[in-house]
Amino acid sequence: MIAMGCEGTRAKVNRLNRIAGQVRGVAQMIEDGRYCIDVLTQIQAVKSALAKVESEVLKDHAATCVAEAIASGDEAEQRTKFHELIELMERQRR
């Protein structure tokens, strides 16, 4: 696997660190007995933020790993990358 550019990697790690802070905040809200709807709203925000990071990582995978497999002409590698994506989509549906 090819490492993503420093800027893209740094941005994703920064986002994930902010998300970790959000999760800690949600835990504190629960410990403090905060109103359920407020907690649920924050949980939805965490899920949305994670979905954005997931999307960026998927785009990177398509732009690097999948593109390289296609360019290589190696049919076995192309099938492997295709099946990885299909398995990922199937897991998301569960």
C-alpha distances in whole Angstrom, upper triangle without the diagonal:
4,7,9,13,15,17,15,14,17,19,17,18,21,22,21,23,26,25,26,29,30,29,32,34,34,35,38,39,39,41,43,44,44,44,42,42,40,38,37,36,34,32,32,30,28,27,27,25,22,22,21,18,17,18,16,13,13,14,11,9,12,12,8,7,10,12,10,11,14,15,14,17,16,17,16,12,14,16,13,11,15,16,13,15,18,18,17,20,22,22,22,26,27
4,6,9,12,14,13,12,15,17,16,17,20,21,20,22,25,25,26,29,30,30,32,34,35,35,38,39,40,42,44,45,44,45,43,42,40,38,37,36,34,32,32,30,28,27,27,24,22,22,21,18,17,18,15,12,13,13,10,9,12,11,7,7,11,11,10,12,15,15,14,18,17,19,19,15,16,18,16,14,17,19,16,17,21,21,19,22,25,24,24,28,29
4,7,8,11,10,8,12,14,13,13,17,18,17,19,22,22,23,26,27,27,29,31,32,33,35,37,38,39,41,43,41,42,41,40,38,36,35,34,32,30,30,28,26,25,25,22,20,21,19,16,16,17,14,11,13,13,10,10,13,12,9,10,14,14,13,15,18,18,18,21,21,23,22,18,19,22,19,17,20,21,18,19,22,22,20,23,26,25,25,28,29
4,6,8,6,6,9,11,10,12,14,15,16,18,20,20,22,24,25,26,28,30,31,32,34,35,36,38,40,41,40,41,39,38,36,34,33,32,30,29,28,26,24,23,22,20,18,19,17,14,14,14,11,9,12,11,7,9,12,10,8,10,14,14,14,16,18,18,19,22,22,24,24,20,20,22,20,17,20,22,19,18,22,22,20,22,25,24,24,27,29
4,6,5,6,8,10,11,12,14,16,17,18,20,21,23,25,26,27,29,30,32,33,35,36,38,39,41,42,41,42,40,39,37,35,35,33,31,30,29,27,25,25,24,21,20,20,18,15,16,16,13,12,15,13,10,12,14,12,11,14,16,16,16,19,21,20,21,25,25,27,27,23,23,26,24,21,23,25,22,22,26,26,23,25,29,28,27,30,32
4,6,5,6,8,10,10,12,14,15,16,18,20,21,22,24,25,27,28,30,31,33,34,36,37,39,41,39,40,39,38,36,34,34,32,30,29,29,26,24,25,24,20,20,21,18,15,17,18,14,14,17,16,13,15,18,15,14,17,20,20,19,22,24,24,25,28,28,30,30,26,26,29,27,24,26,28,25,24,28,28,25,27,31,29,28,32,33
4,5,5,6,9,10,10,12,14,15,17,18,20,21,23,24,26,27,29,30,32,33,35,36,37,39,37,38,37,36,34,32,32,30,28,28,27,24,22,23,22,18,18,19,16,14,16,16,13,13,16,15,12,16,18,15,15,18,21,20,21,24,25,25,26,30,30,32,32,28,28,30,28,25,27,29,26,25,28,29,26,27,30,29,28,31,33
4,5,5,6,9,10,11,12,14,15,17,18,20,21,23,25,26,27,29,30,31,33,35,36,38,36,37,35,34,32,30,30,28,26,25,24,22,20,20,19,16,15,16,13,11,13,13,9,9,12,11,9,12,14,13,13,15,18,18,19,21,23,23,24,27,28,29,29,25,25,27,25,22,24,25,22,21,25,25,22,23,27,25,24,27,29
4,5,5,6,9,10,11,12,14,15,16,18,20,21,23,24,26,27,29,30,32,33,35,36,35,36,35,34,31,30,29,28,25,24,24,22,19,20,19,16,15,16,14,11,13,13,10,9,13,13,10,13,15,14,14,15,18,19,19,22,24,24,25,28,28,29,28,25,25,27,24,21,24,25,22,21,25,24,21,23,26,25,23,27,28
4,5,5,6,9,10,10,12,14,15,17,18,20,21,23,24,26,27,29,30,32,33,35,33,35,34,33,30,29,29,27,24,24,24,21,19,20,19,16,15,17,15,12,15,16,12,12,16,16,13,16,19,18,17,19,22,22,23,25,27,27,28,32,32,33,32,29,29,31,28,25,27,29,25,24,28,27,24,26,29,27,26,29,31
4,6,5,6,9,10,11,12,14,15,17,18,20,21,23,25,26,27,29,30,31,33,31,32,31,30,28,26,26,24,22,22,21,18,17,18,16,13,13,15,12,9,13,13,10,11,15,14,13,16,18,17,17,20,22,22,23,26,27,28,29,32,32,33,33,29,29,30,28,25,27,28,25,23,27,27,23,24,28,26,24,28,29
4,5,5,6,9,10,10,12,14,15,16,18,20,21,23,24,25,27,29,30,31,30,31,29,28,26,25,24,23,20,19,19,16,14,15,14,11,10,12,10,6,9,11,8,8,12,12,11,14,16,16,16,18,20,21,22,24,26,27,28,31,30,31,30,27,27,28,26,22,24,25,22,20,24,23,20,21,24,22,21,24,25
4,5,5,6,9,10,10,12,14,15,17,18,20,21,23,24,26,27,29,30,29,30,29,29,26,24,24,23,20,20,20,17,15,16,16,12,11,14,12,9,12,14,12,11,15,16,14,16,19,19,19,20,22,24,24,26,28,29,30,33,32,33,32,28,29,30,27,24,26,27,23,23,26,25,21,23,26,24,22,26,27
4,5,5,6,9,10,11,12,14,15,17,19,20,21,23,25,26,27,29,27,29,28,27,25,23,23,22,19,19,19,16,14,16,15,12,12,15,13,10,14,15,13,14,17,18,16,19,22,21,21,23,25,26,27,29,31,32,33,36,35,36,35,32,32,33,31,28,29,30,27,26,29,28,24,26,28,26,24,28,29
4,5,5,6,9,10,10,12,14,15,16,19,20,21,23,24,25,27,25,26,25,24,22,20,20,19,16,16,16,13,11,12,12,8,9,11,9,7,11,13,11,12,15,16,16,18,20,20,21,22,24,25,27,29,30,31,33,35,35,36,35,31,31,32,29,26,28,28,25,24,26,26,22,23,26,24,21,25,26
4,5,5,6,9,10,10,12,14,15,16,18,20,21,23,24,26,24,26,24,24,21,19,19,18,15,15,15,13,10,12,12,8,8,11,10,8,10,13,12,12,15,17,16,18,21,21,21,22,24,26,27,28,30,31,33,35,34,35,34,30,30,31,28,25,27,27,23,22,25,24,20,22,24,22,20,23,24
4,5,5,6,9,10,11,12,14,15,17,18,20,21,23,25,23,25,24,24,21,19,20,19,16,16,17,14,12,14,15,11,11,14,14,11,14,17,15,15,19,20,19,21,24,24,24,25,27,29,30,31,33,35,35,38,37,38,37,33,33,34,31,29,31,31,27,26,29,27,24,25,28,25,23,27,27
4,5,5,6,9,10,10,12,14,15,16,19,20,21,23,21,22,22,21,19,17,18,16,13,13,15,11,9,12,13,9,10,14,13,11,15,17,16,17,20,21,20,23,25,25,26,27,29,30,32,33,35,36,37,40,39,40,39,35,35,36,33,31,32,32,28,27,30,29,25,26,28,26,23,27,27
4,5,5,6,9,10,10,12,14,15,17,18,20,21,19,21,20,19,17,15,15,14,11,10,12,9,6,9,10,7,7,11,11,10,12,15,15,15,18,20,20,21,24,25,25,26,28,30,31,32,34,35,37,39,38,38,37,34,34,34,31,29,30,30,26,25,27,26,22,23,25,22,20,23,23
4,5,5,6,9,10,11,12,14,16,17,18,20,19,21,20,20,18,15,16,16,12,12,14,12,9,11,13,10,10,14,14,13,15,18,17,17,20,22,22,23,26,27,27,27,29,31,32,33,36,37,38,40,39,40,38,35,35,35,32,30,31,31,27,26,28,27,23,25,26,23,22,25,24
4,5,5,6,9,10,11,12,14,15,16,18,17,19,19,19,16,14,16,15,11,12,14,12,10,13,14,12,12,16,16,15,18,20,20,20,23,25,25,26,29,30,30,31,32,34,35,37,39,40,41,44,43,43,42,38,38,39,36,33,35,34,31,30,32,30,27,28,30,27,25,28,27
4,5,5,6,9,10,10,12,14,15,17,15,16,16,16,13,11,12,11,8,9,11,9,7,10,12,10,11,14,15,14,17,19,19,20,23,24,25,26,29,29,30,31,32,34,36,37,39,40,41,44,43,43,42,39,38,38,36,33,34,34,30,29,31,29,26,26,28,25,23,25,25
4,5,5,6,9,10,11,12,14,15,14,16,15,16,13,10,12,12,8,8,11,10,7,10,12,11,11,14,16,15,17,20,20,20,23,25,25,26,29,30,31,31,32,34,36,37,38,40,41,43,42,42,41,38,37,37,35,32,33,32,29,28,30,28,24,25,26,23,21,24,23
4,5,5,6,9,10,11,12,14,14,16,16,17,14,12,14,14,11,11,14,13,11,14,16,14,15,18,19,18,20,23,23,23,26,28,28,29,32,33,33,33,35,37,38,39,41,43,44,46,45,45,43,40,40,40,37,35,36,36,32,31,33,31,28,29,30,27,25,27,27
4,5,5,6,9,10,10,12,11,14,14,15,11,9,12,12,9,10,13,12,10,14,16,14,15,19,19,19,21,24,24,25,27,29,29,31,33,34,35,35,37,39,40,41,43,45,46,48,47,47,46,43,42,42,40,37,38,38,34,33,35,33,30,30,31,28,26,28,28
4,5,5,6,9,10,11,9,11,11,12,9,6,9,10,7,7,11,10,9,12,14,14,15,18,19,19,21,23,24,25,27,29,30,31,33,34,35,35,36,39,40,41,43,45,46,48,47,46,45,42,42,41,39,36,37,36,33,32,33,31,28,28,29,26,24,26,25
4,5,5,6,9,10,10,13,12,14,12,9,11,13,10,10,14,14,12,15,17,17,17,20,22,21,22,25,26,26,28,31,31,32,35,36,37,37,38,40,42,42,44,46,47,49,48,47,45,43,43,42,39,37,38,37,34,33,34,32,29,30,30,27,25,27,26
4,5,5,6,9,9,12,13,15,12,10,13,14,11,12,16,15,14,17,20,19,19,23,24,24,25,28,29,29,31,33,34,35,37,39,39,39,41,43,44,45,47,49,50,52,51,51,49,46,46,46,43,41,42,40,37,36,38,35,32,33,34,31,29,31,30
4,5,5,6,5,8,9,11,8,7,10,11,9,11,14,14,14,16,19,18,19,22,24,24,25,28,29,30,32,34,34,36,38,39,40,40,41,44,45,46,48,50,51,53,52,51,50,47,46,46,44,41,42,41,38,37,38,36,33,33,34,30,28,30,29
4,5,5,6,8,8,11,10,7,10,12,11,11,15,15,15,17,20,20,20,23,25,25,26,29,30,30,32,34,35,36,38,40,41,41,42,44,46,46,48,50,51,53,52,51,49,47,46,46,43,41,41,40,37,36,37,35,32,32,32,29,27,29,27
4,5,8,11,12,15,13,11,14,16,14,15,18,19,18,20,23,22,23,26,27,27,29,31,32,33,35,37,37,38,41,42,43,43,44,47,48,48,50,52,53,55,54,53,51,49,49,48,45,43,44,43,39,39,40,37,34,35,35,32,30,32,30
4,6,9,11,14,12,11,14,16,14,15,19,19,19,21,24,23,24,27,29,29,30,33,34,34,36,38,39,40,43,44,45,45,46,48,50,51,52,54,55,57,56,56,54,51,51,50,48,46,46,45,42,41,42,40,37,37,38,34,33,34,33
4,7,8,11,10,9,13,15,14,15,18,19,19,21,23,24,25,27,29,29,31,33,34,35,37,39,40,41,43,45,45,46,46,49,51,51,53,55,56,58,56,56,54,52,51,50,48,46,46,45,42,41,41,39,36,37,37,34,32,33,31
4,6,9,7,7,10,12,11,13,16,16,17,19,21,22,23,25,27,28,29,31,32,33,35,37,38,39,41,43,44,44,45,47,49,50,51,53,55,56,55,55,53,51,50,49,47,45,45,44,41,40,40,39,35,35,36,33,31,32,31
4,6,5,7,9,10,11,13,15,16,17,19,20,22,23,25,26,28,29,31,33,34,35,37,38,39,41,43,44,44,45,47,49,50,51,53,55,56,55,55,53,51,50,49,47,45,45,44,41,39,40,38,35,35,35,32,30,31,30
4,5,5,6,9,10,10,12,14,15,16,18,20,21,22,25,26,27,29,31,32,33,35,36,37,39,41,42,42,42,45,47,47,48,51,52,54,53,52,50,48,47,46,44,42,42,40,38,36,36,35,32,31,32,29,27,27,26
4,5,5,6,9,10,10,12,14,15,16,18,20,21,23,25,25,27,29,30,31,33,35,36,37,39,41,41,41,43,46,46,47,49,51,52,52,51,49,47,46,45,43,41,40,40,37,35,35,34,31,30,31,29,26,26,26
4,5,5,6,9,10,11,13,14,15,17,19,20,21,23,24,26,28,29,30,32,34,35,36,38,40,40,40,43,45,45,46,49,50,52,51,50,49,47,46,45,43,41,41,40,37,35,36,35,31,31,32,29,26,27,27
4,5,5,6,9,10,11,12,14,15,17,18,20,21,23,24,26,27,29,31,32,33,35,36,38,38,39,41,43,43,45,47,48,50,49,48,47,44,43,43,41,38,38,37,35,33,34,32,29,29,29,27,24,25,25
4,5,5,6,9,10,10,12,14,15,16,19,20,21,22,25,26,27,29,30,31,33,35,36,36,36,39,41,41,42,45,46,48,47,46,45,42,41,40,39,36,36,35,32,31,31,30,27,26,26,24,21,22,22
4,5,5,6,9,10,11,13,14,15,17,19,20,21,23,25,26,27,29,30,32,33,35,36,36,38,40,41,42,44,46,47,47,46,45,42,41,41,39,36,36,35,33,31,31,30,27,26,27,25,22,23,23
4,5,5,6,9,10,11,12,14,15,17,18,20,22,23,24,26,27,29,30,32,33,34,34,36,39,39,40,43,44,46,45,45,44,41,40,40,38,35,35,34,32,30,31,30,26,26,27,25,22,23,23
4,5,5,6,9,10,11,12,14,16,16,18,20,21,22,24,26,27,29,30,32,32,32,35,37,37,38,41,42,44,43,42,41,38,37,37,35,32,32,31,29,27,28,26,23,23,24,21,18,20,20
4,5,5,6,9,10,10,12,14,15,16,19,20,21,23,25,26,27,29,30,31,31,33,35,36,37,39,41,42,41,41,40,37,36,35,34,31,31,30,28,25,26,25,22,21,22,20,17,18,19
4,5,5,6,9,10,11,13,14,15,17,19,20,21,23,25,26,27,29,30,30,32,34,35,36,38,40,41,41,41,40,37,36,36,34,31,31,31,28,26,27,26,23,22,24,22,19,21,21
4,5,5,6,9,10,11,12,14,16,17,18,20,21,23,24,26,27,28,28,30,32,33,34,36,38,40,39,39,37,35,34,34,32,29,29,29,26,24,25,24,21,21,22,20,17,19,20
4,5,5,6,9,10,10,12,14,15,16,18,20,21,22,24,26,26,26,28,31,31,32,34,36,37,37,36,35,32,31,31,29,26,26,26,23,21,22,21,18,17,19,17,14,16,16
4,5,5,6,9,10,11,13,14,15,17,19,20,21,23,25,25,25,27,30,30,31,33,35,37,36,36,35,32,31,31,29,26,26,26,23,21,22,22,18,18,20,18,15,17,18
4,5,5,7,9,10,11,13,14,16,17,19,20,21,23,24,25,26,28,29,30,32,34,36,36,35,35,32,30,31,29,26,26,26,23,21,23,23,19,19,21,19,16,19,20
4,5,5,6,9,10,11,12,14,15,16,18,20,21,21,22,24,26,27,28,30,32,34,33,33,32,29,28,28,26,23,23,23,20,18,20,19,16,16,18,16,14,17,17
4,5,5,6,9,10,10,12,14,15,16,18,20,20,20,22,25,25,26,29,30,32,31,31,30,27,26,26,24,21,21,21,19,16,18,18,14,14,16,15,11,14,16
4,5,5,6,9,10,11,12,14,15,17,18,20,20,21,24,25,26,27,29,31,31,31,30,27,26,27,25,22,22,23,20,17,20,20,16,16,19,18,15,17,19
4,5,5,6,9,10,11,12,14,15,16,17,18,20,22,23,24,26,28,30,29,30,29,26,25,25,23,20,21,22,19,17,19,19,15,16,19,17,15,18,20
4,5,5,6,9,10,11,12,14,15,16,16,18,20,21,22,24,26,28,27,27,26,23,22,22,20,17,18,18,15,13,16,15,11,12,15,14,12,15,17
4,5,5,6,9,10,11,12,14,15,15,17,19,20,21,23,25,26,26,26,26,23,21,22,20,17,17,18,15,13,15,16,12,12,16,15,13,16,18
4,5,5,6,9,10,10,12,14,14,15,18,19,20,22,23,26,26,26,26,22,21,22,21,17,18,20,17,15,18,18,15,15,19,18,16,19,21
4,5,5,6,9,10,10,11,12,14,16,17,19,20,22,24,23,24,23,20,19,20,18,15,16,17,14,12,16,16,13,14,17,16,15,18,20
4,5,5,6,9,10,10,10,12,14,15,16,18,20,22,21,21,21,18,16,17,16,12,13,14,11,9,12,13,10,11,15,14,13,16,18
4,5,5,6,9,10,10,11,13,15,15,17,19,21,21,21,22,18,17,18,17,14,14,16,14,12,15,16,13,14,18,18,16,19,22
4,5,5,6,8,9,10,12,14,15,16,18,20,20,21,21,17,16,18,17,13,15,17,14,13,16,17,15,16,20,19,18,21,24
4,5,5,5,6,8,10,11,12,14,15,17,17,18,17,14,13,15,13,10,11,13,11,10,13,14,12,14,17,17,17,20,22
4,6,6,5,6,9,10,10,12,14,16,16,16,17,14,12,14,13,9,10,13,11,9,13,15,13,14,17,18,17,20,22
4,7,6,6,8,10,11,11,14,16,17,18,19,15,14,16,16,12,13,16,15,13,17,18,17,17,21,21,21,23,26
4,6,5,6,9,10,10,12,15,15,17,17,13,13,15,14,11,13,16,14,14,17,18,17,19,22,22,22,25,27
4,6,5,6,9,10,11,13,13,14,14,10,10,12,11,8,11,13,11,11,15,16,15,17,20,20,20,23,25
4,5,5,6,9,10,11,11,12,12,9,7,10,9,6,8,11,10,9,13,14,14,15,18,19,19,22,24
4,5,5,6,9,10,12,13,14,11,9,12,13,10,11,14,14,13,16,18,17,18,21,23,22,25,27
4,5,5,6,9,10,12,13,9,9,12,12,10,12,15,14,15,18,19,19,21,23,24,25,27,29
4,6,5,7,7,8,9,6,5,9,9,7,10,12,12,13,15,17,17,19,21,23,23,26,28
4,5,6,7,8,10,8,6,10,11,9,10,13,14,14,16,18,19,20,22,24,24,26,29
4,6,8,10,13,10,9,13,14,12,14,17,17,17,20,22,22,23,26,27,28,30,32
4,5,8,10,8,8,12,13,12,14,17,17,18,20,22,23,24,26,28,29,31,33
4,6,9,8,8,11,13,13,14,16,17,18,20,22,23,24,26,28,29,31,33
4,6,5,6,9,10,11,12,14,16,17,19,20,21,23,25,26,28,29,31
4,5,5,6,9,10,10,12,14,15,16,18,20,21,22,24,26,27,29
4,5,5,6,9,10,11,12,14,15,16,18,20,21,22,25,26,27
4,5,5,6,9,10,11,13,14,15,17,19,20,21,23,25,26
4,5,5,6,9,10,11,12,14,16,17,18,20,22,23,25
4,6,5,6,8,10,10,12,14,15,16,18,20,21,23
4,5,5,6,9,10,11,12,14,15,16,19,20,22
4,5,5,6,9,10,11,13,14,16,17,19,21
4,5,5,6,9,10,11,12,14,16,17,19
4,5,5,6,8,10,10,12,14,15,17
4,6,5,6,9,10,11,13,15,16
4,5,5,6,9,10,11,13,15
4,5,5,6,9,10,11,13
4,5,5,6,9,10,11
4,5,5,6,9,10
4,5,5,7,9
4,5,5,7
4,5,5
4,5
4
